[in-house]
Amino acid sequence: MDVQKKAIGVRMPEDLKEWLSEQAEKNSRSVSGEIVHRLRQSREQERESKI
């Protein structure tokens, strides 16, 4: 499976950025990896709620 990744810029409040960095470190992920992981979880939850 060839997964292409695209860079995007995201503006967010400083407190949210700090929290996200802490969560990424706690979960042994990069901040980018943490964002992707959480978005995928959210997408899956949304899909499940539509069933």
N, C-alpha and C positions, 0 to 999 in steps of 0.2 A: 504494500500500500504506500503510494507516494503522497506524502502530506506536504503541501506547500504552506509556508508560514509567511505572513505579511506583517510588517511593523506598523503599529498605529500609535499615535500620541494620545494620552488620556490625561485630562486635567481633573484633579480631585483635591478635596480639602486635605490639609497637612495631617490632621489627626487620623483620617482614613488611611492615608499613605503610610503613616507610622504603624498603625494597627496591622495593615496588610504586610508590611515588612516583618513585623514580629511573628505573624502567623506563618509566613513563608519560612522563616528561620526555624520555627518550632516544628514544621512539617518537612524540613530538609528539602525545600524547593527554592527556586529563584522567585523573585516577585512576579515575574512574567508567568512562570509555571504555576504559581498559586492562583493568579487571576484566571488562567486557562482552566485549571482544575475546578475552581468555584463556578465559573460560567458553565462548564459541562455538567456539573451537579445540578445547577439551577435549570438548565435546559432539560435534563432528564426528569426532574421533579415536575416541571411544567407538562412534559409529554405524558407522564403517568397520571396527572390530575385530569387530563382530557380524555382518558380512557373510560 
